[in-house]
Amino acid sequence: MTGADSGNPVLVEVIRGALAESRHTGAVAISDAHGRLMLALGDVERPIYPRSAIKAMQALPLIESGAADTFALGEDELAVACASHSGDKVHVEAVQSLLAKASLEESYLACGAHWPISEDATRTLIWARERPRAIHNNCSGKHAGMLATAQHLGLEPRGYERPDHPVQVMIARIISETCDVDLDPSRMGIDGCSVPTFALPLRALARGFARLGSGEGLPPERASAARRLFHACFSEPAHVAGEGRFDTIVLRALAPNCFTKGGAEGVHCASLPKLGLGIALKIDDGAKRGTELVISEIVAALIPEAREALSGQLDGEVLNWRGTRVGRIAPSEALRNAMRALASERAR
């Protein structure tokens, strides 16, 4: 569905010279733990695939099952279980350690292999005449967490990625309960890393992230598990993405006031624990440059210190190959107006 088809507003414009060269439409929901919407821009009821944005929810069974305690997992291992990592040495070592503590090998990973997101890590493999392995996949930490959960529960680890495996059934139930939404099996897709991804509305996603951050509306054991995962990600922000990447920058700059996690195809979610709010957005054309600017503008409107901390993201420079500034990525008038209203409402 294109922006024109969805009827969603323009949220981001890419300016070159005097013209808007590109425009990104999308939808945004900001909710509290009770499902009350503070902001709804565009169609927040249309189901979308959250993809990697909900990795923290997918990691909850690792804590709730007792696997994290049994295997004495550290903050780095818990953070990488929530990660879309760059495939650098620190990420690979954390995944290897998680697997080893659960007495599992790399061969169990069902996520498939791709070249690391990190250019340095990719060059290192090429210089060594090596091909990437599944452990270099940005989702390998999530998969290692799923495997450790299966191992701890005495389940067959092979096939843990299938929709009917008890670990995936457990994850689907947790997502449904946390977001207070029924997951429609007919709207289940398969993610790039081979695990199920269920479509759900931005409104529900925002509510789920509000609950993760505040603990409100969650059973005590789930609220505790979410706090533990968030603490790990705040303590080890580089393990959640990688140096120079958006989520690591935000987690490092704004801990413990803002947790963000991006997903593929223009999805980004955030939790603002002290405010008790969750944010979910989808850029219709899937452009990451759009999602990162929108989430930055929203966080800056809600957290006063965020504007300075995220100045590099909010600046939105467009550079040519000589490093000359030739344009900018800017919030649309609709988004600017919404953020002004949001900031005004919070100031009351």
DOTOR-354063 format. One record per residue: x, y negated, z negated of N, C-alpha, C in turn; residue in three letters. Coordinates in pm, whole numbers, plus 50000, padded with zeros to 5 digits. Example, Ala and Ser with C-alpha at 12.3 -4.5 7.8 and 13.67 -1.06 7.14 Angstrom:
REM residues 2
513195056949220512305045049220513205033049220ala/512855022549292513675010649286512904999749213ser/
***
This chain:
REM residues 348
500855011950000500005000050000500884987650000met/500724979150096501514966850104500904956250015thr/501664945249996501134934249916499864928649976gly/499834927550109498634922350174497444931450151ala/497684944550154496604954150132496124953949988asp/497064952149893496704953149752496004940649701ser/496204929449768495654916849719496424911049603gly/497564916749572498384911649462499024898249500asn/499264889649401499854876549431501344877549463pro/501844867449532503284866049550503894862649415val/504894870249373505554867949245506954862149262leu/507594865349373508984861249395509154856649539val/509914845949557510254841049691511774840449704glu/512254844049822513674843149853513834831149946val/514524820949897514634808249968515984807350037ile/515974803750165517194800750239516954787750315arg/517824777950292517584764950351516304759050295gly/515424754750384514164748650340512994758450345ala/513284771150377512194780650399512224792150300leu/511044797350273510914810050200511094821150302ala/512244827650297512594837750397511874850950374glu/511674854250246510974866650209510104863950088ser/509054871750074508174870649959507864884749907arg/507834885949776507524898749713506244897449631his/505234905149667503994905549591504074916549485thr/503214915449386503224925749283502194923149175gly/502254931149071501304930148960502054931548829ala/501534924848726502154924748593501084926348486val/501354934648386500484935748269501324933848144ala/500814925748051501404924247918500314927447818ile/500584937047730499554942047640500094943747499ser/499174943747402499564947847267499234962647251asp/499484967947133499324982247109497874986747111ala/496934977147100495514980447103494934979747244his/495764976147340495294975247477494754961547514gly/494914951747424494474938147457495494931847549arg/495024926947664495924921147763496184906447735leu/497464903247721497864889247709497994883047847met/498344891347946498484886648083498164897948178leu/497434894748282497174904148391497274896348521ala/498334898848596498514892748728498394903848831leu/497504902348927497334912749026496534924448973gly/496574935449045495774947149012496514955848910asp/496144954548784496824962148678496094975148646val/495044978048721494294990448701494645001148804glu/495314997148913495655006749017496785015948968arg/496615029048976497665038148929498945036849013pro/500065036548944501375036249010502265046848944ile/503285051149015504235060648958505295052848879tyr/505425055148750506395047448670507835051448693pro/508035063548745509365068548774510285067548651arg/511495062748668512465062948558512195052748449ser/511215044048466510915034048364510475040348233ala/509975052748236509455058948113510375069848059ile/511655068948088512575079148039512605079947886lys/512375068747819512345069347672511165077947625ala/510025077247695508905085947661509245100447690met/509935102847801510295116547837511325122347740gln/512045113747669513055118347572512475120647433ala/511235116547409510655118147275510655132647225leu/510375142747310510415156547258511785160747205pro/512825154547256514175157747207514275154747057leu/513595144047013513575140546871512485148246798ile/511265147746853510105153546783510255168446762glu/510905175446853511065189946840512075193846735ser/512925184246695513995187346602515305190646670gly/515315190646804516535194246878517675184546849ala/517365171646844518425161646821519135164046689ala/518385167746586518995170546455519735183746455asp/519125194046514519765207246517521125206646586thr/521185199046696522415198246775523295186346735phe/522875179146630523655167846577524045157946687ala/523035153546761523305144346872523615130446819leu/524595124046882524995110646845524225100146923gly/524485087446891523785076446957524045076347107glu/525265079347148525575079147291524795089947366asp/524645101547304523915112547368522415109747374glu/521885103547272520465099847274520225088747376leu/521125079147383520975068247480521045073547623ala/521965082747650522085087747787520895096447825val/520185101947724518965109547752517845100347800ala/517975087247773516985077347817517455069747941cys/518565073947999519295065548094519015068248242ala/519265057748319519515058948463520955054248480ser/521885062948449523275058848431524035057648564his/525195051348554525985048248673526905059648717ser/527025070048636527905081048673529355078448641gly/529625068448554530995065948512531455076748414asp/532735076548382533315086848294532575087748161lys/532205076148102531535076447972530165083147981val/529515081548094528195087848112528335102848130his/529255106748217529465121048242529875128148113val/530765121948037531225128147912530085129447811glu/529205119447805528075120147712527115131447750ala/526865133147880525975143847925526635157347900val/527915158347928528635170847903528585174447755gln/528745164547670528715166947525527335171547481ser/526295165047533524925169047499524675183647538leu/525075187147659524885200947705525675210747621leu/526925207247591527785216347515527225218847376ala/526695208547311526125210247178524915219547179lys/524235220047293523085229047306523475242447369ala/524785244647382525325257247440524795259547582ser/524795248847661524335249447799525435244747893leu/525325248848019526315245048119525695235848223glu/526555229048299526095219948404525205226948506glu/525425239648525524675246948628523175247248599ser/522795244448474521375244248440520665231648490tyr/521415221148520520815208548563520115210248698leu/518845206348702518035208048823517765194748894ala/518535184448860518255171148914518835168849052cys/519725177649098520355175349227521505165649213gly/522325165049316523525156649312523405144749405ala/523945133449362524115121949451525385114549409his/525915106449500527105098749466526775089449349trp/527725087349258527455078649143527045064649187pro/526205058249106525835044349130527055035449120ile/527955038749029529195031149010530125033049130ser/530535021849191531465022649304532815028149259glu/533255024349138534535029449089534485044649072asp/533365049549017533235064048998533195071249132ala/532515065349230532465071349364533855071849426thr/534605060649415535965060449470536855070849403arg/536695072449271537505082349199537255096349254thr/535985099649280535675112849337536265114349476leu/536155103949557536665104749694538175106349694ile/538865098549609540325099749602540745113649557trp/539925119849471540235133249422539755144049519ala/539185139749634538625149049733537555158149672arg/536745152249586535665159649521534315154549570glu/533345163349563531965159549593531235156849462arg/530195148449464529435146249341528705158849299pro/528555160449167527815171649112526525166349049arg/525685175449005524425171348943524655162448822ala/525765164248754526025156348634526245141648668ile/526585138448795526745124548837525415117948871his/524365126148884523025120748911522645111348798asn/522045099948832521695090048729520705095648626asn/520015106448661519025112448570519575124348491cys/520855127148501521375139448438521225139148286ser/521285127448224521105126748079519695130548038gly/518715125548113517315129248087517145144348099lys/517725150048202517595164448224518305172348114his/519465167448070520165174247961519315174147834ala/518615162947811517725162247695516575172047706gly/516015173547824514935183247845515445197447823met/516645200147874517225213447856517495216447708leu/518025206547637518295208647494517005211247417ala/515935204347456514635206647391514165221047415thr/514275225547539513885239247572514715249347494ala/516015246947489516915256147418516555256847270gln/516305245447209515975245147067514675252347037his/513705251247127512395257347106512365272147146leu/513495277347192513555291447232512865294147364gly/512745283847448512105285347579513155288347686leu/512715294447794513605296947906514035283447966glu/515335280347962515755267348016515655266348167pro/515865277348237515725276848383514275273948419arg/514085264448508512735260748549512115250148461gly/512935244148374512415233748283511805221948358tyr/512175220148486511685208648563510295211048623glu/509795223248620508505226148682507355220448599arg/506275216048666505145210048594504525219148489pro/504595232548511503955241648417504885246348305asp/506125241748304507035245448196506585238448068his/506655245347953506175239347828506795225747796pro/508045223547835508665210547807507975199547887val/507655202248016506975192148097505535190348052gln/504885201048007503535199847953503555191047828val/504575192947745504725184847624504935170047659met/505775167447758506055153747800504785147147855ile/504035154347937502795148747993501815145147881ala/501735153747780500835150947668501285138447592arg/502575137147571503115125647498502855112647575ile/503055112947707502795101047789501315097347780ile/500445107347792499005105047786498605098947653ser/499105104647542498745099747409499335085947382glu/500565083847424501235071047395500595059647473thr/500225062247597499625051847680498095051747672cys/497535061347598496075062347581495375062947716asp/495795072547798495225073947931495235088747969val/494205093148039494185106848090495025107448218asp/495925117148225496745118748344496035127848442leu/495825122948562495105130248666496065139448740asp/495905152748729496815161948798496865159748949pro/495765154649006495755152349151496635140549190ser/497025132549091497905121149117499305123449061arg/499655135949043501015139249003501905139949125met/503075133649117504075134749221505325141149164gly/506305143349249507595148649204508635137649222ile/509335134749116510325124049118511545128149200asp/512415118349224513625121149302514525131349237gly/514395132849104515235142349030514515155649006cys/513345157349066512605170049068511625172348953ser/511545163248854510555165148748509255158248787val/508145161748722506855155348754506845140448719pro/506105132748798505835118848765504345116548786thr/503665111948683502215109948688501885095248711phe/500945092748801500505079048826499585074348714ala/499805062248667498945056148567498965041048584leu/497935034048536497835019648558498865011748479pro/499235000148531500154991348460499604987448323leu/498294985648314497684982248185498034992948080arg/497915005548117498205016448023499695017147991ala/500525015048091501975015248069502395004347971leu/501834992347990502164981247900501744984547757ala/500574990447742500114994447608501065004747548arg/501485014347627502405024447577503715018547529gly/504245008847603505515002747562505334993947440phe/504154987847424503884980447301503894990047182ala/503325001747200503285011647091504685017147061arg/505485019647165506835024647141507645015047055leu/507525002147085508324992447013507834989346874gly/506514989046856505944985346726505644997246637ser/505445008846700505025020746626503535020846598gly/502865009746625501445008546597500645017746691glu/499725025346634498905034246714499545047746742gly/500765049946691501455062746711501445070746582leu/501435084146591501625092346471502975088946409pro/503105090246278504365086346211505605092746271pro/505525105646305506705112446359507085106946496glu/506095102846576506395097146708506935083046695arg/506365075346604506885061846580508335062446535ala/508645072146448510015073846400510935078046514ser/510465087146600511265091646713511555080146809ala/510545071846835510735060346925511735050546867ala/511635047746736512595038746671514015044046685arg/514155057146669515495063146677516065061946818arg/515245064246918515705063047056516055048647091leu/515195039247050515475025147076516775021047007phe/516955025446883518165021946809519405027046883his/519315039146936520435044747011520735036547135ala/519685032447206519875024447328520425010647296cys/519965004647185520504991647144521964993047099phe/522295004347037523655006446988524625009847101ser/524135016547203524975020947315524375016247449glu/524265003147470523584998147591524245002347721pro/525555004147719526255008047843525875022047887ala/525395030347794525005043947830523625044547895his/522835033847882521475033847938521475030548086val/522465022948131522605019548273524095019848306ala/524785008848283526215008148310526644993648313gly/527944991348304528454977748301528014970048425glu/527534957648402527114949148512525704951648560gly/525024961648504523674964848548522634958648455arg/521464955948509520464947648443520084952548304phe/519674965048291519184969648162520264969248055asp/521494972348091522584971347995522804956947952thr/522724947648046522884933348013521804928947915ile/520554932747941519444928647854519574935047716val/519804947947711519904954947583521034949347498leu/522134946247560523284940947486523004926747436arg/522364918647518522164904547484521014902447387ala/519964910847394518734907947321518344918347217leu/519214928047190518904937947086518734930946952ala/517784935346869516774945746891515424940146934pro/515444928546995514194921647027513594925447161asn/514374931947248513854935147382514494947747435cys/513654957547467514084969847533513524969547674phe/514364971047773513894971647912514384984447979thr/513584989348073513985001148150513345000448287lys/514175001148389513695000748526513445014548583gly/512605014748685512335027048759512445024248908gly/512375034548987512475032749132511245025749188ala/511375020849309510265014849385509625002849314glu/510494994449254510014981649203509244982149073gly/509464992348990508794993248861509774989148751val/509294981548655510104978248537509174977048418his/509614982248304508834981348181509714975748071cys/509064970147971509804964547857508964965447732ala/509654965547619509014965247488509644954047408ser/508804945847345509264935147258508804938547117leu/509614946247042509174951846915508664941646814pro/509364930546798508954920746696507644913946732lys/507354912746861506114906446905504994916546920leu/505324929446915504304939746930503724940347070gly/504524936747171504034936147308504774945847399leu/504064950347503504654958447608504424951747741gly/505354953547833505294947547967505464958548070ile/504654958148175504804967448287504554959848415ala/505414961748513505234954748641505634963748757leu/505064960548870505354967748995505424957649108lys/506554957349176506694949349298506274958349415ile/505334953449495504704962049595505684968149695asp/506684960449738507594965849839508774973449779asp/508794974649646509824982649580511164975649561gly/511224962549588512504955449582512964953049439ala/514134958349405514684956649271514964942049239lys/515364934249339515664920249313514414912849262arg/513264917449309512004911649263511684915549120gly/511824928349088511474932948953512354926548848thr/513644925548876514564920448774514344905548748glu/513994897948852513694883848829512394882248751leu/511374889848786510084888648717510224892448570val/510854903648541510974907748401511814897648323ile/512824891748388513634881548321512804869248289ser/511964864748383511124853048360510124855548247glu/509574867448242508604870648137509274870948000ile/510414877747992511114878647863511554864847817val/512024856547911512464843047875511304834447826ala/510094837047877508924829447832508474833647693ala/508784846047654508304851347526509344850847415leu/510634851147451511714850947353512574838747380ile/512534828647294513224815947321514704817447357pro/515424826047286516864827247310517194834847438glu/516194840847500516454849247617516854841047739ala/516374828847753516684821147874518174818947889arg/518834815547779520284813747787520994827147805glu/520534837247732521174850447739521054856547878ala/519944853547948519704859448081519914849248192leu/520694838948167520874828348266521404833648399ser/522274843448393522814849148516521754855948600gly/520764862248533519694868948605518654858748654gln/518414848248575517404838448611517874828948720leu/519174827448734519714818248834519344822348976asp/519344835349002518874840449130519664835949251gly/520964835349239521784830949352521714840649470glu/521684835249591521894843049712523224838249770val/524194847349777525534843849824525804850149960leu/526594843450043527024849750167528314857550140asn/528884863250245530034871950226531294864450184trp/531284851050193532414842950145532194838550001arg/531064842549943530764838649807530134824949796gly/529714819249908529064806249908527574807849880thr/527054799249792525624799649763524844794549883arg/523974802949937523204799350056521704799750033val/521294803449914519874804149885519644808449742gly/518394811249710518064815449574516844824449575arg/516774832849474515604841049450514844834349338ile/513624830449363512914821749268511524827249236ala/511044824449115509664828049082508694819949167pro/507614826249208506584819249286505834809349198ser/505054800949261504244791549184503274798849093glu/502714809849142501774817649060502454823048935ala/503674828048951504394833348836504824822148742leu/505294811048797505694799748712504514794748629arg/503364793448693502174788848620501794798548510asn/501854811448540501514821648441502484821348324ala/503764819048352504754818648245504604806148159met/504254795048221504014782948142502824784948048arg/501774791048099500594793648017500934803447904ala/501754813247936502154823347837502964816947726leu/503944808747765504784802047666503954792647580ala/503004785847642502134776747568501284784147467ser/500754795447509499924803647421500724808747303glu/501964812947327502814818147218503204807047121arg/503274794647171503704783447087502614778746991ala/501364782847016500254778346931500284784746793arg/
***
